[in-house]
Amino acid sequence: MCQVKIHGELHEYPAGTPFGVIAQEFQSRYKDPIVLVMADGRLRELHKKLKKEQTITFVTTADEIGHKTYKRSMSLLFLKAVYHVAGHENIQKIVLHFTVHQGFYYTIRGNVTIDEQFLAKVKSYMLELVERKVPILKRSVTTREARDLFRHHRMYDKEKLFRFRRVSRVNIYSLEDFEDYFYGFMVWHTGYLKHFELYPYEEGIVLQMPTAKNPTVVSPR
């Protein structure tokens, strides 16, 4: 058993308890979803496990780092859904260009027609994954393994990019059979990613998300 100090109170949990399980016990005290913990001053994802006595504070989607975690995780969910609906063989490249209000603007290069029907299918699949609470998994791989992975998934631009990476290892996040590189933290599972909207914009798509001040409401386009 490990003693954990939370809100100035001592609690006991078995070693190996995921931080997400602890967070669920305290979620009712917070208005917004807990997506990360600060354990002894170090940010930790909720799938990480308790190993020793620690002091824990919680990070929600209303906090800046929590809000960024939500948006980053939503991007992974969106990419997973686009590749699923369109088919890997029909996509040459997906590019995140810039932010539009609280959204990300993407374009898709390949044999894909971006229309209301396509967006409806992508959104429907995203909501299906949200309902299923699919775990978001992380693993550390060598840059060579990362290049092989991106070649396997037909992400040839990322394969080329990693030829010039000087770091020896990188973090790869996976959502079922979809894998991609992200720098930063992710939520525990897709059940956290309930609030979003998809809009056609110019030649691409805007993935619209809430603000940190109101993290459960998606602002109109």
N, C-alpha and C positions, 0 to 999 in steps of 0.2 A: 504494500500500500504506500501511496505517496501523499503527503500533505500538500495541499494547494491553497494559497491565500487568494481569495477573491472578494472584492468589496470590503476588505479589512477582516473578513471571516475565514477561518480555517475549515477546509473540507478535505475528505479523504477519497481517493480514487485508486483503483488497481493500476499498477504500472502497465503501460501499453494501451491505456484508454485514449482513443482519438480525441483531440481537442474539440472536434465537432460535437461529440457526445456531451462533453461538459458544457459547451455553448448552448446546446438545446435546453439544458436545465435552467439556464438563466435568460433565455430569449424573451420570456414573458415580462421581464423588467425593462425591455428595450422596445421602443417604437418601431425601429427599423431592423432589418435582418442582420445578424452577426455573420460576418464573412471571413474574418481573420481573428487571431488572438495575438496579444503582446505578452510573451512569456519571458520573464526576467529581462525585459527591455528589448527583446528580439522578436520581430514579426514572424509568425508561423502560420502556415496554411492549416485548415481544419482537419485535413486527413493525417497530419503529423500526430505522433503519439506521445503521451506523457511518459517520461523516463525517470524523473527525479522530482524532489520537492521544488516548487516554483511559485512565484507570484504571477497571477494572470489578470490582464485586463482585456476587454473585448473591443473589437473594431467593427463598426457597422457600415452600411452603404451610405450613411449620412456623413461619415468621415472621409476626408480627401483620399486617403490611400484605399479605403474600402470602396469608394465610388469608382476609382480607377480599376480596382480589381473586378468590379462588376462589369465595367465596359470592356475590359480585356477578355473576360470570360464570355461575354456576349458575342464578341468578335469570333471566338472559337466556335461557338454554337452556330453562328450565321454561316461561317465557311463550311462547316460540316454539312449543313443543310443544303447549301448551294451545290456542293459537289455531289451530294446524294440525289438531288432532284435532276440536275443537268447531266450527271455522269462524268467521271474523270476524263473519259476519252474525248469529251466535247469541250473541255476547258483547257486553254493554253496557259492562261494566267489570270489571276484575280489581283487587282491592285487597290490598296487603300490609299487614296490621294490626300484627303484633308478632312477636317471636321466641318460640319454644317450645323450650326446651333449646338445641340447636344447629340448630334448624330455623326456617324462615319460615312463618308462617301466612297463607294467602291465602283470600279468598272470591271467588266468581265470580257476577256479576249477569248474568242473561240466560237464554236457553233452553238450559240445560245441567244435566244430572243428574249429580251427583258420586257415583259408586258404584265398586265394585271393577273393573268392566269398563272404565269411563272411565279410572281411574287406571292400569290395565294398559296401555291404548293409549297414554296419555301417556308412561309410563315406557319402553315399547317404542320409541317414536319418539325419545325422548331418547337412548337407548342406540344407536340407529341413527346419530344425528348424532355421537355420541361416536366410534363406529367409523369414520365417514367423515372425521373431523378437519377439519370445516368451519371456514374462517377466520372470525374475529370482526373485523370491519372498523370503523374509526372515521372519521367525517368531521365537520368543523365547518360549521354552517349558521347562518343568521340566525334570529332568533326568529320572523320571519314565515314563513320556509321551514319551520321546525319546526311551526308551527300548521297549515300546509297539509298537511304530512306526516301529522300525527295525525288530521286530518280525513279524509284518504285512507284511513287504516287504521281508521277508525271509533272512534278513541280520543278521544271528544269531551270527556271530563273533562280530559285533558291539553291539548287544544286551548284550552280555557277558561283553564287554569292559565297557559299561556304568553302569554296576552294581558296579564298583569300582571308578566311578568318584565322587570326593568330592564336586564339584561345584553343586549348586542347579538348575541352569538353563543353557541351551545351545542354540546356534543358529542353526536352521534347514533351509536349503535352498531348494526350490522346483522349479522344471521345469515341468509344467503341473502335471502329476500324479506321477512323480518321486521325491523323497525326500532323502536328505542325510545331514550329519553333515560336516561342514567345519569351520575352524578357520581362519578368515580373510575376506576381502572384495570381492564383486563380481561386475561384470558389470551389467548394467541396464537390458539388454535383449540380446538374442542370436544373434541379428544382428551385434554385435561388433565382433563376433568370426569367422571371415571369413578366417583366414589364419592358415592352419594346414595340416598335412598329416599323414597317417597311414601306418606303415610298419610292416611286420612280423619280429620278432627277437627272436632267440632261441625258447623257448616254449611259447612265448607270443606276445605282441603287443607294438610297440613304437608309442606314440602320439607325433609327431614332431611339434614344434612350432617355431616362429621367435625369434630372439634375440632382446634385448632392443635397440641395436644400429641400427637395421634394422627391425622394428616391423611389416612390411607388407610383408616380404619375408621369406619363409620357406627354410632353408638351406637343401641341398641334404643330403641323409643319408650317 
